[in-house]
């Protein structure tokens, strides 16, 4: 799990390093590389790549692509740690969607944790002039789209092979990204190619290690370690981009993480927060 969060954190750095590349173009390269990796695994394991729940797989791909695209925009336009922290509110939206759509029940104390997390978001925005309200809302929308994708993944549990679910997301993302490139394209130069290809490879490495962690350890433990991604974002933001954070902003980040983690701990069912590429 430490390796998984590390690879995902490096992917975030790569996206921020190419802030001059249109986000949809970055989505195209990221999904294309990951799609090729998925096809290689599927052909090696002799699996049926088409799946049997095609419309739900496509819907999951659309939600996932929307989440990744909007997340890439916030990564490029906001400081690294706040952008990642806001994306990590997705389990809150996952729970809320489960309440409204799947009619799942939660413990009353969990509402307090929801408030705690969103109070942290307010602190981050209110005391960081580098974050506009527009990009803050876009980040929350990205987390919401991730939650929709995750609920769709849950609905496909034991109905589709995990790699088939991931593949369809990459196919949808590649096609949408390609279409977007016709409207907004900038020819990559020099290290741009390295960062674009690395996003796909790092995503695949992160997902592989995440899957192994979930298969060999209790969900509660892996869920907690997943939030080391925010610590990585803080460190990488300072190391690679010279970012700085006030005590108030750090407090906001801590509130977001505490609210989400406590919600998972006190949740009726143990569920894993979705990885960024889910």
HELIX and SHEET records of a PDB file:
HELIX    1   1 UNK A    2  UNK A   17  1                                  16    
HELIX    2   2 UNK A   23  UNK A   45  1                                  23    
HELIX    3   3 UNK A   54  UNK A   77  1                                  24    
HELIX    4   4 UNK A   80  UNK A   87  1                                   8    
HELIX    5   5 UNK A   90  UNK A  100  1                                  11    
HELIX    6   6 UNK A  109  UNK A  126  1                                  18    
HELIX    7   7 UNK A  133  UNK A  155  1                                  23    
HELIX    8   8 UNK A  162  UNK A  181  1                                  20    
HELIX    9   9 UNK A  191  UNK A  216  1                                  26    
HELIX   10  10 UNK A  219  UNK A  226  1                                   8    
HELIX   11  11 UNK A  228  UNK A  241  1                                  14    
HELIX   12  12 UNK A  247  UNK A  266  1                                  20    
END                                                                             
